[in-house]
Structure formats: structure tokens, C-alpha cells
């Protein structure tokens, strides 16, 4: 299956992984259904089935991060899985 991912890279290492995961969970509930998570340090990525779904989640994540005043970058990228 081919997947698109939305990745959030935080510049503030004081933010906990649990806080970031909650942001993604809430974004998922507001925008679409998806599956999977991977993470290390402050990099969290969520995999989605379509580019539109990934972009919908990115919009929600960005809005929340701006409200929380987190210093961040987001990235949408494509991964091919076997």
C-alpha cells in the first residue's frame, strides 16, 4: 500500500511525546481516519492512505500548534510500502 505521511518536527525539546501524540489524535478525530504512528525524540509521523487525508491532518496540526505557540515545522511526504 502506498501512503502519505504528515510529520511534525518540534524545535522545542521540552514538549513531551504524549502532548504531540494528543495533538495528532485530536487532528485525526477532526479530519479523517488514519492508521499508525512512529516516533523518536521529538519527531512524530502519522501515516494516511491518501494525500488529501495527510494534508487535512496537517492543517489541523498546524492550527493547534499555532494556538499552543509551539516552534515547529510540518512536512507532507510520500512513502511506498510493499
C-alpha positions, 0 to 999 in steps of 0.5 A: 500500500502506498501512503502519505505521511504528515510529520511534525518536527518540534524545535522545542525539546521540552514538549513531551511525546504524549502532548504531540501524540494528543495533538495528532489524535485530536487532528485525526478525530477532526479530519479523517481516519488514519492508521499508525504512528512512529516516533523518536525524540521529538519527531512524530509521523502519522501515516494516511492512505491518501494525500488529501487525508495527510494534508487535512491532518496537517492543517489541523496540526498546524492550527493547534500548534499555532494556538499552543505557540509551539516552534515547529515545522510540518512536512507532507511526504510520500512513502511506498510500502510493499 
